């Protein structure tokens, strides 16, 4: 092949695409406008892949047969526009990788919230059942790097709207759409309908040979499903008691009316058998179980996987119990929708730690849960006025702090035995922390330190 592939962006997806393209015999050039991470630079050099960093050389880019762009680069970027003007196809890395998947089967999972948990659980269910399965995409390794690695019969791929924007032929065997709420609207001209359309690209190539799993509780998803004529087998899920749907929650059981191709069965799984907490995680569990059933995983093996699954850190992660007070780290909850699920899922009275960089949040959807469960609010941020202004007449105890250590100490003072201290910020982390992981780790460290200090006092 003399075809020249140019890759824009040298992150995980870009370097993965470069490795796969070189393996398949293409002439490859990678260009990154910023500095490459040292590990990525070493990888490209070891593979003898041509690259540049700190800027783009147009003469080395606009002669491409095909361009693959990082999900972080918008279609409106001048260089992408110039490629389009020259009629050079620009695709995403998942589209490129998919073109080299032969007999392996693909489960693709998207949604504004919950896609990482669902992807991890789906992968876990297939892995514990003995399947040769890889996990990648928007989590962990790029799909292209996994395809280059080879040896997998199944791929579980977390996909973002940005990745879906660049697909042409991408057609997963199982497509999962969990929910759609306003997010990333700056990439979609602040038009929510454009964001919805982007998410629904996951189904645009499906035929009746594939399966589409979606949550009927998400109004934008249900409305769009009813508008479209989707060719695939469809499985609708709900967190309520609705036996008309494929999966639903009833009397502390997940009920599955599973019918795919020639297989029609009903299964019941007790919520007590599932390691995750919260109604939203019941939906995530339904999606993962349905995906596994579509891949012919026996129900006994599904149950085993559900029992021993451990979620990724910072997602309703139990940290420690100190003097009867439980500490839960939900630092990944960077929007109000996620906090709603956390407050709804946690049992008992809550001392809520929230705050950070406010995204213009509308906290009104939390009113009922806050009134019912929250006994104190600890505002952790440099500027807490949005939270304090909204909650000053709704929560009796409000404290302001500027560190995780102070937040944990103040929360513990407010808590009684049987209460839960919940870090679920509803905000971005960049005022006090480098990212949500850093915030969650600092919270866990502070809890651990509090526990040690109390033990030392008792000794």
C-alpha positions as CSV (number, residue, x, y, z in Angstrom):
1,X,0.0,0.0,0.0
2,X,1.2,3.5,-0.8
3,X,-1.6,5.2,0.9
4,X,-0.6,7.9,3.4
5,X,-2.4,8.2,6.7
6,X,-2.0,11.3,8.8
7,X,-3.0,11.2,12.4
8,X,-3.9,14.4,14.3
9,X,-3.2,14.2,18.0
10,X,-0.7,12.0,19.8
11,X,-2.7,10.8,22.8
12,X,-3.8,7.2,23.4
13,X,-6.1,7.1,20.4
14,X,-3.6,8.7,18.0
15,X,-0.6,6.5,19.0
16,X,-2.8,3.4,18.8
17,X,-4.1,4.4,15.4
18,X,-0.5,5.0,14.2
19,X,0.6,1.6,15.4
20,X,-2.3,-0.2,13.7
21,X,-1.8,1.8,10.5
22,X,1.9,1.0,10.3
23,X,1.1,-2.7,11.0
24,X,-1.3,-2.7,8.1
25,X,1.3,-1.3,5.7
26,X,0.3,2.3,5.4
27,X,2.7,5.2,5.3
28,X,2.1,7.0,8.6
29,X,2.7,10.5,9.9
30,X,1.5,11.7,13.3
31,X,1.2,15.4,14.1
32,X,0.4,16.9,17.5
33,X,0.0,20.7,18.1
34,X,1.3,20.3,21.7
35,X,4.1,18.4,23.3
36,X,3.8,14.6,23.4
37,X,3.9,12.7,26.6
38,X,7.4,11.1,27.0
39,X,6.0,7.6,27.0
40,X,4.1,8.2,23.7
41,X,7.2,9.8,22.1
42,X,9.3,6.7,23.1
43,X,6.6,4.4,21.6
44,X,6.6,6.2,18.3
45,X,10.4,6.3,18.1
46,X,10.7,2.6,19.0
47,X,8.2,1.8,16.2
48,X,10.0,4.1,13.8
49,X,6.8,6.1,13.1
50,X,7.3,9.6,11.7
51,X,5.9,12.3,13.9
52,X,6.0,16.0,14.8
53,X,5.0,17.9,18.0
54,X,4.5,21.5,19.0
55,X,2.8,22.4,15.8
56,X,1.3,21.2,12.5
57,X,3.2,21.2,9.2
58,X,0.4,21.6,6.6
59,X,2.5,20.4,3.7
60,X,3.0,17.1,5.5
61,X,-0.7,16.8,6.4
62,X,-2.7,18.0,3.4
63,X,-1.2,15.3,1.2
64,X,-2.9,12.5,3.1
65,X,-5.1,9.8,1.6
66,X,-6.9,9.5,4.9
67,X,-6.8,11.5,8.2
68,X,-7.6,10.2,11.7
69,X,-8.2,12.8,14.3
70,X,-8.2,12.8,18.0
71,X,-11.6,13.0,19.7
72,X,-10.5,16.2,21.4
73,X,-10.1,18.0,18.0
74,X,-13.4,19.5,16.9
75,X,-14.6,19.4,13.2
76,X,-14.4,23.2,13.3
77,X,-10.6,23.2,13.8
78,X,-9.0,25.1,10.8
79,X,-6.8,22.1,9.9
80,X,-9.8,19.7,9.8
81,X,-11.6,22.2,7.6
82,X,-8.6,22.4,5.2
83,X,-8.6,18.6,5.0
84,X,-12.3,18.6,4.2
85,X,-11.9,21.3,1.6
86,X,-9.4,19.0,-0.2
87,X,-11.9,16.1,0.1
88,X,-9.5,14.1,2.3
89,X,-11.7,11.8,4.5
90,X,-11.3,12.5,8.2
91,X,-12.4,9.7,10.5
92,X,-12.2,8.7,14.2
93,X,-9.8,6.1,15.6
94,X,-12.6,3.7,16.5
95,X,-13.8,3.8,12.8
96,X,-10.3,3.1,11.6
97,X,-9.8,0.2,14.1
98,X,-13.2,-1.3,13.3
99,X,-12.2,-1.7,9.7
100,X,-9.7,-4.3,10.8
101,X,-11.9,-6.3,13.1
102,X,-12.7,-9.5,11.2
103,X,-14.6,-12.2,13.1
104,X,-14.5,-10.7,16.6
105,X,-17.7,-9.2,18.1
106,X,-18.0,-5.7,19.4
107,X,-20.1,-4.3,22.3
108,X,-20.1,-0.5,22.1
109,X,-21.4,1.5,25.1
110,X,-22.2,5.2,25.3
111,X,-24.3,7.6,27.3
112,X,-23.7,10.9,29.1
113,X,-23.4,9.1,32.5
114,X,-22.6,5.5,33.5
115,X,-20.7,4.4,30.4
116,X,-17.5,3.6,32.2
117,X,-19.2,1.5,35.0
118,X,-21.3,-0.3,32.3
119,X,-18.2,-1.0,30.2
120,X,-16.2,-2.3,33.1
121,X,-19.0,-4.5,34.3
122,X,-19.7,-5.9,30.8
123,X,-16.1,-6.6,30.3
124,X,-16.0,-8.3,33.7
125,X,-19.0,-10.5,33.0
126,X,-17.4,-11.7,29.7
127,X,-13.9,-12.1,31.2
128,X,-15.1,-14.1,34.3
129,X,-17.1,-16.3,31.9
130,X,-13.9,-17.3,30.2
131,X,-14.2,-15.2,27.0
132,X,-11.2,-13.8,25.2
133,X,-12.3,-10.1,25.6
134,X,-10.6,-6.8,25.5
135,X,-11.7,-3.5,27.1
136,X,-10.9,-0.1,25.5
137,X,-12.0,2.9,23.6
138,X,-12.7,5.9,25.8
139,X,-11.3,3.9,28.8
140,X,-7.9,2.3,29.0
141,X,-6.3,1.3,25.7
142,X,-7.5,2.6,22.3
143,X,-9.5,0.2,20.2
144,X,-6.8,0.5,17.5
145,X,-4.0,-0.6,19.9
146,X,-6.1,-3.6,21.0
147,X,-6.8,-4.6,17.4
148,X,-3.1,-4.3,16.6
149,X,-2.4,-6.5,19.6
150,X,-4.8,-9.1,18.3
151,X,-6.0,-12.4,19.8
152,X,-9.4,-11.2,21.1
153,X,-12.8,-12.7,20.2
154,X,-14.7,-9.8,21.8
155,X,-14.2,-6.1,22.3
156,X,-16.1,-4.0,24.9
157,X,-15.7,-0.4,23.8
158,X,-16.7,2.7,25.7
159,X,-17.4,5.4,23.1
160,X,-17.9,9.1,23.5
161,X,-20.0,11.4,21.3
162,X,-16.7,12.9,19.9
163,X,-15.6,9.4,18.8
164,X,-19.0,8.7,17.2
165,X,-18.9,11.9,15.2
166,X,-16.1,10.4,13.1
167,X,-17.6,7.0,12.2
168,X,-18.7,5.9,8.7
169,X,-19.1,2.1,8.8
170,X,-18.7,1.4,12.6
171,X,-21.4,-1.2,13.4
172,X,-21.2,-2.9,16.8
173,X,-22.9,-6.3,17.4
174,X,-24.4,-4.7,20.5
175,X,-24.9,-1.0,20.8
176,X,-25.8,0.4,24.3
177,X,-27.1,3.9,24.9
178,X,-27.7,4.6,28.6
179,X,-28.9,8.2,28.8
180,X,-28.5,11.6,27.3
181,X,-28.3,14.8,29.4
182,X,-26.9,18.2,28.5
183,X,-23.1,18.0,28.4
184,X,-20.2,19.1,26.0
185,X,-22.7,21.5,24.4
186,X,-19.8,23.8,23.4
187,X,-18.9,21.2,20.8
188,X,-22.4,21.1,19.4
189,X,-23.1,24.9,19.0
190,X,-25.0,24.8,22.3
191,X,-27.7,22.8,20.5
192,X,-28.8,19.8,22.6
193,X,-30.5,18.2,19.5
194,X,-27.1,18.0,17.8
195,X,-25.6,16.3,20.8
196,X,-28.5,13.8,20.8
197,X,-27.9,13.1,17.1
198,X,-24.2,12.5,17.8
199,X,-25.0,9.9,20.5
200,X,-27.5,8.2,18.1
201,X,-24.7,7.6,15.5
202,X,-24.1,4.5,17.5
203,X,-27.1,2.9,15.8
204,X,-27.0,4.4,12.3
205,X,-25.4,1.3,10.7
206,X,-27.3,-1.4,12.6
207,X,-29.3,-4.1,10.9
208,X,-31.6,-6.8,12.3
209,X,-28.4,-8.9,13.0
210,X,-27.3,-6.5,15.8
211,X,-28.9,-5.5,19.1
212,X,-29.6,-2.1,20.5
213,X,-30.0,-1.7,24.3
214,X,-31.3,1.6,25.6
215,X,-32.7,3.1,28.8
216,X,-36.4,4.2,28.4
217,X,-36.1,6.3,31.5
218,X,-34.0,8.9,29.6
219,X,-36.6,11.1,27.9
220,X,-34.4,12.3,25.1
221,X,-33.4,8.7,24.3
222,X,-37.0,7.4,24.3
223,X,-38.2,10.3,22.1
224,X,-35.5,9.8,19.6
225,X,-36.1,6.0,19.5
226,X,-39.8,6.6,18.7
227,X,-38.8,9.1,15.9
228,X,-36.4,6.7,14.2
229,X,-36.9,3.4,12.5
230,X,-34.1,1.4,14.0
231,X,-33.6,-1.9,12.2
232,X,-31.9,-3.9,15.0
233,X,-33.4,-6.0,17.8
234,X,-34.2,-3.5,20.6
235,X,-34.0,-4.0,24.4
236,X,-35.5,-1.2,26.6
237,X,-34.6,-0.9,30.3
238,X,-36.2,1.0,33.1
239,X,-35.4,1.4,36.8
240,X,-39.1,1.1,37.6
241,X,-41.7,-1.7,37.6
242,X,-42.7,-1.9,33.9
243,X,-43.1,-5.5,32.6
244,X,-43.6,-4.2,29.0
245,X,-39.8,-3.6,28.8
246,X,-37.0,-6.0,28.3
247,X,-35.5,-5.3,31.7
248,X,-36.9,-3.6,34.8
249,X,-36.7,-3.3,38.6
250,X,-39.4,-5.0,40.7
251,X,-39.4,-6.0,44.4
252,X,-35.6,-5.7,44.8
253,X,-35.1,-7.9,41.7
254,X,-33.8,-7.2,38.2
255,X,-36.3,-8.9,35.8
256,X,-35.2,-9.7,32.3
257,X,-37.6,-10.7,29.5
258,X,-34.8,-11.7,27.2
259,X,-35.5,-12.5,23.5
260,X,-32.7,-12.3,21.0
261,X,-32.8,-14.1,17.7
262,X,-34.2,-17.5,18.8
263,X,-33.5,-17.3,22.5
264,X,-36.5,-16.3,24.7
265,X,-36.2,-16.5,28.4
266,X,-37.1,-14.8,31.7
267,X,-34.5,-14.3,34.4
268,X,-34.7,-12.7,37.8
269,X,-31.6,-11.4,39.7
270,X,-31.9,-10.2,43.3
271,X,-30.5,-6.7,43.8
272,X,-28.7,-8.2,46.9
273,X,-26.5,-10.3,44.5
274,X,-25.2,-7.1,42.8
275,X,-22.1,-5.3,44.2
276,X,-23.2,-1.9,42.9
277,X,-25.5,0.5,44.7
278,X,-28.1,3.0,43.4
279,X,-30.9,2.8,40.9
280,X,-28.7,4.2,38.1
281,X,-26.3,1.3,38.7
282,X,-29.2,-1.1,38.4
283,X,-29.7,0.3,34.9
284,X,-26.0,0.0,34.2
285,X,-26.2,-3.6,35.5
286,X,-29.2,-4.4,33.3
287,X,-27.3,-3.0,30.3
288,X,-24.3,-5.2,31.1
289,X,-26.4,-8.3,31.7
290,X,-28.3,-7.9,28.5
291,X,-25.1,-7.3,26.6
292,X,-23.6,-10.5,28.1
293,X,-26.8,-12.5,27.3
294,X,-26.6,-11.3,23.7
295,X,-23.1,-12.8,23.6
296,X,-24.5,-16.1,24.9
297,X,-22.9,-15.9,28.4
298,X,-24.7,-18.4,30.6
299,X,-26.8,-16.8,33.3
300,X,-25.0,-18.7,36.1
301,X,-21.7,-17.1,34.9
302,X,-23.4,-13.7,34.7
303,X,-24.5,-14.1,38.4
304,X,-21.0,-15.0,39.5
305,X,-19.6,-11.9,37.7
306,X,-22.2,-9.6,39.2
307,X,-21.3,-10.7,42.7
308,X,-17.6,-10.2,42.6
309,X,-17.4,-7.0,40.4
310,X,-15.5,-4.0,41.8
311,X,-16.3,-0.7,40.1
312,X,-13.6,1.8,39.1
313,X,-12.5,4.2,41.8
314,X,-14.4,7.5,42.5
315,X,-17.8,6.1,41.5
316,X,-19.8,5.6,44.7
317,X,-16.7,3.9,46.1
318,X,-17.0,2.8,49.7
319,X,-13.8,4.1,51.5
320,X,-14.1,3.3,55.2
321,X,-16.4,3.3,58.2
322,X,-15.2,5.4,61.2
323,X,-17.2,5.1,64.5
324,X,-20.3,4.0,62.6
325,X,-20.0,6.7,59.9
326,X,-19.5,5.5,56.4
327,X,-17.4,7.5,53.9
328,X,-18.2,7.2,50.2
329,X,-16.1,8.7,47.4
330,X,-18.2,9.7,44.3
331,X,-15.7,12.3,43.0
332,X,-16.6,11.3,39.4
333,X,-20.1,12.9,39.9
334,X,-19.2,16.2,38.2
335,X,-22.8,17.1,37.2
336,X,-26.1,17.4,39.0
337,X,-27.6,14.3,37.2
338,X,-24.9,12.1,38.7
339,X,-25.4,13.6,42.2
340,X,-29.1,12.8,41.9
341,X,-28.3,9.1,41.4
342,X,-25.8,9.2,44.4
343,X,-28.3,10.8,46.8
344,X,-31.0,8.4,45.6
345,X,-28.8,5.3,46.0
346,X,-27.3,6.0,49.4
347,X,-29.4,4.7,52.3
348,X,-29.7,6.8,55.5
349,X,-28.9,10.4,56.5
350,X,-26.2,12.1,54.5
351,X,-23.5,14.7,55.1
352,X,-22.9,15.9,51.6
353,X,-19.6,17.3,50.4
354,X,-20.0,19.2,47.2
355,X,-18.5,22.1,45.3
356,X,-15.7,23.0,42.9
357,X,-16.0,24.8,39.5
358,X,-19.8,25.3,39.1
359,X,-21.0,24.6,35.5
360,X,-24.1,26.8,35.9
361,X,-25.8,24.0,37.7
362,X,-29.6,23.8,38.3
363,X,-29.8,22.2,41.7
364,X,-33.6,22.2,41.8
365,X,-33.9,18.5,40.7
366,X,-32.2,17.5,43.9
367,X,-34.6,19.4,46.2
368,X,-36.7,16.4,47.2
369,X,-33.7,14.2,48.0
370,X,-31.9,16.9,49.8
371,X,-34.9,17.6,52.0
372,X,-35.4,13.9,52.7
373,X,-31.7,12.9,53.3
374,X,-29.2,15.7,53.6
375,X,-28.5,16.9,57.2
376,X,-25.4,19.0,56.4
377,X,-23.6,20.4,53.4
378,X,-19.9,20.9,53.3
379,X,-18.9,23.2,50.4
380,X,-15.4,22.4,49.2
381,X,-14.2,25.0,46.7
382,X,-12.6,28.4,46.2
383,X,-15.9,30.0,45.3
384,X,-18.9,28.4,46.9
385,X,-21.5,31.1,46.4
386,X,-23.6,29.1,43.9
387,X,-24.1,26.3,46.5
388,X,-24.5,28.5,49.6
389,X,-26.9,30.9,47.9
390,X,-29.1,28.0,46.7
391,X,-29.0,25.9,49.9
392,X,-28.9,28.6,52.7
393,X,-32.7,28.3,53.3
394,X,-32.9,24.5,52.5
395,X,-30.1,22.9,54.7
396,X,-29.6,23.9,58.3
397,X,-25.9,23.2,58.6
398,X,-23.6,24.6,55.8
399,X,-19.8,24.8,56.2
400,X,-17.2,26.1,53.7
401,X,-13.8,24.6,53.4
402,X,-10.9,24.8,50.9
403,X,-9.3,21.3,51.2
404,X,-10.3,17.7,51.3
405,X,-8.7,17.4,54.8
406,X,-10.9,20.1,56.2
407,X,-14.0,18.7,54.3
408,X,-13.6,15.3,55.9
409,X,-13.0,16.7,59.4
410,X,-16.0,19.0,59.2
411,X,-18.2,16.3,57.8
412,X,-17.3,13.9,60.5
413,X,-18.2,16.5,63.2
414,X,-21.6,16.9,61.6
415,X,-22.2,13.1,61.3
416,X,-23.8,10.7,63.8
417,X,-23.5,7.0,64.0
418,X,-25.3,5.4,61.0
419,X,-24.8,8.5,58.8
420,X,-23.0,8.6,55.5
421,X,-20.4,11.2,54.5
422,X,-20.8,11.4,50.7
423,X,-18.4,13.2,48.4
424,X,-20.5,13.9,45.3
425,X,-19.4,17.3,44.1
426,X,-21.7,18.2,41.1
427,X,-18.9,20.4,39.9
428,X,-15.5,20.2,38.1
429,X,-12.5,19.8,40.3
430,X,-10.0,22.3,38.7
431,X,-10.1,25.0,41.4
432,X,-8.4,22.9,44.1
433,X,-7.4,19.7,42.3
434,X,-5.9,18.6,39.1
435,X,-8.8,16.4,38.1
436,X,-11.6,14.3,39.7
437,X,-9.2,11.4,40.4
438,X,-6.9,13.7,42.4
439,X,-9.9,15.0,44.3
440,X,-11.1,11.5,45.1
441,X,-7.6,10.3,46.1
442,X,-7.2,13.4,48.4
443,X,-10.6,12.6,50.0
444,X,-9.6,9.0,50.6
445,X,-6.2,10.0,52.1
446,X,-8.0,12.5,54.4
447,X,-10.4,9.7,55.6
448,X,-7.5,7.4,56.2
449,X,-5.7,10.1,58.2
450,X,-8.8,10.9,60.3
451,X,-9.1,7.2,61.1
452,X,-5.5,7.0,62.2
453,X,-5.6,10.2,64.3
454,X,-8.7,8.9,66.1
455,X,-7.1,5.5,66.8
456,X,-4.0,7.3,68.2
457,X,-6.2,9.4,70.5
458,X,-7.9,6.2,71.8
459,X,-4.6,4.4,72.4
